[in-house]
Structure formats: structure tokens, C-alpha cells
Amino acid sequence: MYMLQEQEIQCIGLQWVGRALMIACHIIGTEEYRLLSYPFHHLDRTSLMLSFRLVARPLLLDANGPFVAVYLSTGVLMTIRLRLRGEISINGIESSLFRMCL
């Protein structure tokens, strides 16, 4: 069955981290949970900057500066520091990627 890319995920949490959007989500049709990141101006899979598999269902997502906290259903609190490689801008083609430090 073909689904539009907006229908492939079920959003659990959204959080702005600078000029990027972090999404804690469930991948529809699987038992997989992911942390995804997109630039502020193009929320499309072709602009995906980060895709990180989570070991359990995320219950809470929060951010402060470059730090992201994800609280999982297993009682684990993940703290992640993000470092942007490149620049997020509307002009031209971006080569922005996040680097995660757990």
C-alpha cells in the first residue's frame, strides 16, 4: 500500500532546535520509533538532516540550545547534544547535517 510521506509517521513530539525541527515519531506499520530532524523551511524527506532510531516509545521531547532530551517509555532519559555541520538557509542547496553526541 502506497502512503504519502506525511502519512508514514505518527508524530509524538515536536521541538524547534535553532532553525531545525526535531520530531519524535512512530513509523506507521512497524514497531519502530525515530527522532527525525528537518530544516525550518523544507519539511520533506529529501531534506532529512537526522534519523536516529529510538529503543522505545518516546513520551516527551524537549530542547534547550543544542541539547535535546527524550524521555522513553522504559523510564530512560536520553540527553543528546547536537552539532550542526553546514548552514541552514533558504538560498541554494544545503548540505546541513546534525552530528549527535550522546
DRENDO-1510 file (C-alpha; in Angstrom, 1 decimal, always signed):
<recs>
REC; n; res; u; v; w
REC; 1; MET; +0.0; +0.0; +0.0 .
REC; 2; TYR; +1.4; +3.4; -1.0 .
REC; 3; MET; +1.2; +6.2; +1.5 .
REC; 4; LEU; +2.1; +9.9; +1.2 .
REC; 5; GLN; +5.2; +10.7; +3.2 .
REC; 6; GLU; +3.1; +12.7; +5.7 .
REC; 7; GLN; +1.1; +9.5; +6.4 .
REC; 8; GLU; +4.2; +7.4; +7.1 .
REC; 9; ILE; +4.8; +8.8; +10.5 .
REC; 10; GLN; +2.8; +9.4; +13.6 .
REC; 11; CYS; +4.2; +12.4; +15.5 .
REC; 12; ILE; +4.6; +12.0; +19.2 .
REC; 13; GLY; +6.6; +15.2; +19.9 .
REC; 14; LEU; +7.8; +18.3; +18.0 .
REC; 15; GLN; +10.5; +20.7; +19.1 .
REC; 16; TRP; +12.5; +23.5; +17.5 .
REC; 17; VAL; +16.2; +23.3; +17.9 .
REC; 18; GLY; +17.6; +26.5; +16.5 .
REC; 19; ARG; +16.4; +26.6; +12.9 .
REC; 20; ALA; +15.7; +22.9; +12.7 .
REC; 21; LEU; +12.6; +20.9; +13.7 .
REC; 22; MET; +13.1; +17.7; +15.8 .
REC; 23; ILE; +10.3; +15.2; +15.5 .
REC; 24; ALA; +9.9; +12.2; +17.8 .
REC; 25; CYS; +7.7; +9.8; +15.9 .
REC; 26; HIS; +6.4; +6.3; +15.3 .
REC; 27; ILE; +6.9; +4.8; +11.8 .
REC; 28; ILE; +3.4; +3.5; +10.8 .
REC; 29; GLY; +3.2; -0.2; +10.1 .
REC; 30; THR; +6.2; -1.0; +12.2 .
REC; 31; GLU; +7.2; -1.1; +15.9 .
REC; 32; GLU; +9.9; +1.5; +15.2 .
REC; 33; TYR; +10.3; +4.9; +16.8 .
REC; 34; ARG; +12.7; +7.6; +15.5 .
REC; 35; LEU; +14.0; +11.0; +16.1 .
REC; 36; LEU; +14.0; +13.0; +12.9 .
REC; 37; SER; +15.2; +16.5; +12.0 .
REC; 38; TYR; +14.4; +18.8; +9.2 .
REC; 39; PRO; +15.4; +22.4; +8.3 .
REC; 40; PHE; +12.8; +25.0; +9.2 .
REC; 41; HIS; +11.9; +25.8; +5.6 .
REC; 42; HIS; +11.5; +22.3; +4.0 .
REC; 43; LEU; +9.8; +19.6; +5.8 .
REC; 44; ASP; +10.3; +16.9; +3.2 .
REC; 45; ARG; +12.1; +13.6; +3.3 .
REC; 46; THR; +14.6; +14.9; +0.7 .
REC; 47; SER; +15.8; +17.4; +3.4 .
REC; 48; LEU; +16.1; +15.0; +6.3 .
REC; 49; MET; +19.1; +16.0; +8.4 .
REC; 50; LEU; +19.0; +13.4; +11.0 .
REC; 51; SER; +17.3; +10.0; +11.5 .
REC; 52; PHE; +18.0; +8.2; +14.8 .
REC; 53; ARG; +16.3; +5.0; +15.9 .
REC; 54; LEU; +14.9; +5.1; +19.5 .
REC; 55; VAL; +14.9; +1.9; +21.5 .
REC; 56; ALA; +11.4; +2.6; +22.9 .
REC; 57; ARG; +8.4; +4.8; +22.5 .
REC; 58; PRO; +9.2; +8.4; +23.2 .
REC; 59; LEU; +6.9; +10.1; +25.8 .
REC; 60; LEU; +8.5; +13.5; +26.0 .
REC; 61; LEU; +10.7; +15.7; +23.8 .
REC; 62; ASP; +12.3; +18.9; +24.9 .
REC; 63; ALA; +15.3; +21.1; +23.9 .
REC; 64; ASN; +17.4; +23.9; +25.2 .
REC; 65; GLY; +20.1; +25.3; +22.9 .
REC; 66; PRO; +21.9; +22.4; +21.3 .
REC; 67; PHE; +20.7; +19.9; +23.9 .
REC; 68; VAL; +17.7; +17.6; +23.3 .
REC; 69; ALA; +16.1; +15.4; +26.0 .
REC; 70; VAL; +13.9; +12.4; +25.1 .
REC; 71; TYR; +12.1; +10.6; +27.8 .
REC; 72; LEU; +11.3; +7.0; +26.8 .
REC; 73; SER; +8.5; +4.6; +27.9 .
REC; 74; THR; +11.2; +2.4; +29.5 .
REC; 75; GLY; +12.0; +5.2; +32.0 .
REC; 76; VAL; +15.2; +6.2; +30.3 .
REC; 77; LEU; +16.0; +9.8; +29.8 .
REC; 78; MET; +18.3; +10.4; +26.8 .
REC; 79; THR; +20.2; +13.6; +26.6 .
REC; 80; ILE; +21.7; +14.4; +23.2 .
REC; 81; ARG; +23.9; +17.3; +22.2 .
REC; 82; LEU; +23.5; +18.3; +18.5 .
REC; 83; ARG; +26.2; +20.0; +16.4 .
REC; 84; LEU; +25.2; +21.4; +13.1 .
REC; 85; ARG; +27.6; +20.7; +10.2 .
REC; 86; GLY; +27.0; +23.3; +7.5 .
REC; 87; GLU; +24.4; +26.0; +7.5 .
REC; 88; ILE; +20.7; +26.1; +7.3 .
REC; 89; SER; +19.5; +28.7; +4.8 .
REC; 90; ILE; +16.8; +29.2; +2.2 .
REC; 91; ASN; +19.3; +30.0; -0.6 .
REC; 92; GLY; +20.8; +27.3; -2.6 .
REC; 93; ILE; +21.2; +23.6; -1.8 .
REC; 94; GLU; +22.0; +22.8; +1.8 .
REC; 95; SER; +24.5; +20.2; +3.0 .
REC; 96; SER; +23.4; +20.6; +6.6 .
REC; 97; LEU; +23.6; +17.6; +8.8 .
REC; 98; PHE; +23.4; +17.1; +12.6 .
REC; 99; ARG; +26.1; +15.3; +14.4 .
REC; 100; MET; +24.9; +13.7; +17.7 .
REC; 101; CYS; +26.9; +13.4; +20.9 .
REC; 102; LEU; +25.2; +11.0; +23.3 .
</recs>
